[in-house]
Amino acid sequence: MPLIMVTGFPTSGKSTRAKQLYSYLDDRIKDTPNGAAPKYRLHLISDQTLSIPRSVYDLSALPAHTRSANASEKDARAAIYGAVKRVLSDKDIVILDGLNYIKGWRYQLHCESKAVRTPSCLLQIGCPTDKAKEVNQERLRKQQEAEPASQHPAQSSPGDENEAPYAPENWENLVFRYEEPNAMTRWDSPLFTLLWDDDEEQTKQTFNSLWDAVAGEGRKIVKPNQATIQRGRDAGGDYLYILDRETQDVVKRILDQQSEEGGDEIRLPKDPSQASGDELVVELPTGKKTGLPQLQRMRRAYMNLNRGGIGLELVGNLSGSARIRDSFVRYLNDAFEREG
């Protein structure tokens, strides 16, 4: 089931909307025919549930040249990412309540949901900056009245983060750094928007549309990127495996025929899968026995030269067993001629 990322300015009402969405989805999940067991599990993840204080996003105390590498904020995102990854599956609906203001962060979460074949969407809370700032200032005022004068006005315990204010400099910085979602990008779509003053009816309509898009009967089937699918060791899919296997087989046949027949020429099948067919000829140095260490050294050198073919157009032509064996035998013959 989907990952629903809630995003918006600080103190724009994200947590309130996330709780409303949680209640709505909880009712939809429990509304099963004939009293059947719920089909999905529901999770709400936020800074508050993970005991992450809002001070981790405060860059005002850091030197200007280190602000882009704010370790506390990166640690917080790592904790959130781990919490999402632990529960994200096709049987779980995850609401991620937070700033989610960096597009690269949203893209990372989109890729994670796609890897487990579950959709993701974005719920943006639309709120004018003046209104959001007014809310933050009001919370600051209430906190200053409630706390002793010796305490910092913008500090609070993680347990009441939903109502805690941001330090003024921190709030301004987060608004400045906020990267607006773009519905034209795949990691920000589908994009749903709730305004600050949307009433209950409009909110329900938005939640209905969100449910239909990510959990309804007609929801889009998610396919993971091909790069996220582990390739099997088959003849058409793993170039390195074929390269290692075929060169090992050539070395083994050379050693076996040397001990059994002797001679300076070793004949090998070009395609071992065929009972009869073309043969390859390895021309060994005259009067010299070629040992395993020498052959392995040549094999490793050949493999190092050909590893760079991964991902290139040449791989499609070279990945066949016959082509690799023919190329390796020619490489051995050239090397024996140089050393002879």
N, C-alpha and C positions, 0 to 999 in steps of 0.2 A: 504494500500500500504506500501512499505517497508521503513525501517529505514536503511540509508546508512551511515555508520560511516567511516570517513576519518581519517587515522592515519599515523604517520611517525615521523621522527626526527624533532625537532624544526628547522625552516627556511629551510625546505626541499622542499618547493613548494606546500604544502598542500592547502593553500587558493587559489592559482592559479588554481590547478586542480579542486578544489571544484566549482569554478566559471565556469570553462569549462564544468563540469558535469551538473551544473545548466542550462546552456544555451542549452546543448544537450537535457536534459530531458524536458525542456520547449518547445522545438521544437517538440519533440515526442508527448507530451501531446496535443499540439495545432493542430497536424496533425490528425484531425478527419474527417471521411467520411461525405460528404454532408453537411459540415458546422455545424455539431452537436456540442452541448456544450461539453467542455472538461470533460473527465471522472474523472480526478484526479486533486488535488491541490498540489502545489509544495512549499516547505519551505526550506530555508537555515538558519541554526542556527549555530552561532559561538561565540567565545569570543567577537568579534567585534560587532556583532548585539546585544549582551547583555551588552555591555559596561563594559566588564571585562578586566582590565589591566593585562599585562603579569607579573607584579610584584607580583601577588598573588601566583605564582609558585616559587618565590625566597626564598630559605631556608637559604641562606648564612648569613642572619642577625639573625637567630634563634639559640639558644643553641642546641648543638648536641642531648641532651636528649629529646627535644621537637619537633624535626623535623618530626617525624612520625605522629605527631598530629597537623600538620599545619592547623590551623582553617581557614585561608583565602582561602586555596586551597579547603578545604571541603565545604566552603560556595559557592565557585564558581561552584563546581560540583553539588551542590544542586540546584543552579539557572539554570544550563544547564539541569539537569534532569527534573525540573519542566516545562521548556520551551518545551522540547521534549514531555513530557507526555500530555501537553495541546493540541497538534496538531496531535499526532500520532493516526491514524485510518486506516481502510481499504480503505479510499478514499483520503489519503494524502501520498505524498512521502516526506520524511524528510531527508535532507542532513545535517549531523552533522559534521561540520568542526572544528577540534580541535586536540590536541595532542592524546587524547584517548589512552594513553600509558600504563594504568593499566589494566591487564586482568580481574581483578575483576569488574572494572567499565564497561568494554565491556560486561561481563557476565550479569551484572545488566540491561543494556540496551537491551540485547538480550531477557532476561526474560520479560521485559516490552512489547516489540513488540510481543512476543509470546502470552502474556496474552490478547492482543487485536486481535489475529489471523491475524497478518500481518508479512511477512518475514523480516529478517534483513540480511545485508551483510557487508563486510568490504572492503574498498578500501585503500590499503597500497601504500604510495608513497615511492618508492625506491630511495634513494639518499645516496651516500657515505658520511661518517661523515666529511671527509676533505672538500668536496664541501659545505655541509651545514654550516660548521664552517666558511668557507670563505665568504659565503653570510652574515652570522651574523656579522663578523668583518667588512665587507664593509658597512653594515648599521650603525654599531657603528661609523665608521669613518665619514660617511656623517652626522650623527646626531651631532657629536662633532663639525663639521665645521659649521653646521647651527644654533646651539644653543649657547647662551652665556656661557662663561666658568663657571659661577656660578651654572649652572644647572647640575644635574646628567646625565651622558651620556646615561644611560640605561632607563631613565624615559620618558614617552610619554603619550599623552592623548589617551583615549580609541578610539577616532574617527579614528586614523590612525594606528591601531594595525597591519594591514596587512604588513606594511613596517617597523614597529618598531623592533628594535633589542632586544635581551635578554642581560641582564648583563652577562659577561663572566662566572662567577661562576654559575649562574643560568642555562645557556646553558649547561655547562659541567654536572651539576647535573641531568638535565632532560634527557640527552643522557644516562647517567649511569643508571638511573632508568627505561629507556624504556624497556618494555616487548614485545618482538617480537610476532606477531600473529602466531598462529599455525593452519593451515588449517584442522588438524585432530580433533580439538575440535569443538563442535557444535556452540559455540558462536562466533568463528572466521571464520565460513564458511557460505556461499561460500566466498572465499577470492580472490580478484582481485588485481593485482599489476600494477602500472604504474611507469616506471623508469624516472629519471630526464630528460634524453635525448630522450625519446620516441617522435617520430614525430607525426604530426596530423593524419596520417593514422592509426598508431598503437594505438593512443589514442582513435580514433573512434571505432576501433575493440574491444578494451577493454570495452568501454561504451556500445557497442551493446551486448556483452556477458553479461554484468551486467544487462541490461534491460531484456534480455531473461530469465535470472535466477530468477529475482524477480518480473517482471511485465509482462512477456510474457505469451502466451497461455498455455505453458507447465510448468508453475511455480509450485513448490511444495505447496500442501495445508498445511497450518499451523494449528495444533491442540494444544490448550493450555494444560498445564500439568493438570492432574486430581486434583492436590492439589489446583489449582487456580479456580476450579469450585465449586461454593457454593452448598452444598448438600441440597436437599429438605428434609422436615420432612415426610419421608415415612417409611413404616414398615421395609424396608430392608436397609435403608441408614443412619439413625441417631440414634445411640445407646443411647445417652444421652436423647434425646427427648422421646424415647420409655421407658427408665428407669423411667423418671419423670412421664410420663402419666400413666403407669401401677401401680406404687406404690401409686400415688394419687387415682386411682380408687379403689385399695384395701382398703385404709384408709376410703374412702367415704362409701363403702359397709359395712364395719365393724360398722361405726357410725350409718348408716341407720338401719341396722338389730338390733343393740342394742336397739334403741329407739322403734322399732316396735314389736320385738319378745322377747327380753330379752334372758336369757340363757347364758351359758358359751361357747357354740360352735357356730361359725359363718361359714356358708358354702358359698363358693364362686365358681363361674365357673372358671375352669382352662383356658379356652379360651372363652372370651365373644362373639367372632364372631360366635360361634356355638350354635345353639338353645339347643342342648343336648350334654352332654359329661362329662368328668371327673370333679370332684369337689375337691376343696381344703378346708381344715378344719382349722380354726384358733381357738386355744384353749385359751380362755381368763382366767385370774385369777379367781378362784372360789369366788363368792360373791362380786366381785369388779367391778365397772363400769370403763371402760377405756375411758378417755376423749381425745379430739382432741390434746391438748398440748403434752400428752405422746406419742400418735401415730405419731405425726409430728416429735417429737424428735427421735423416732426410725427410721422413714423413712429417715430423714436427715443422721443419722449415717450409715444406710444401703447404701445410695447413695454415701457417701464419701468412703465407703469401696470398691465400685464397679466402681468408676470413672476411676481407673487405668487400667481397661480392654480395654480402647479405643486404637485401633490400634494393639491389640494383637490377636493371633489366636483364643483365647477364645471368642472374641466378636462375631464371626460368629455363635457360638453355643448359646451364652447367649442373643443375641439381639432379639430373638423371644419373643412375648408377653407371651406365656405360660411358657417358661423357667424362665422369670423374675418374674412372679407372683408366681410360685412354689418356687423359691429361696427366695423371700421376705416373703412368708407365713412361710417357715421353720425358717427364721431368727426371725420373730415375736414370733413364738412358743418357740424358745430357749430363747429369751429375757424374755418372760412372765414367763417361768419356773425358770429362775435365780432370777427374782425379787419376785417370789412367795415364 
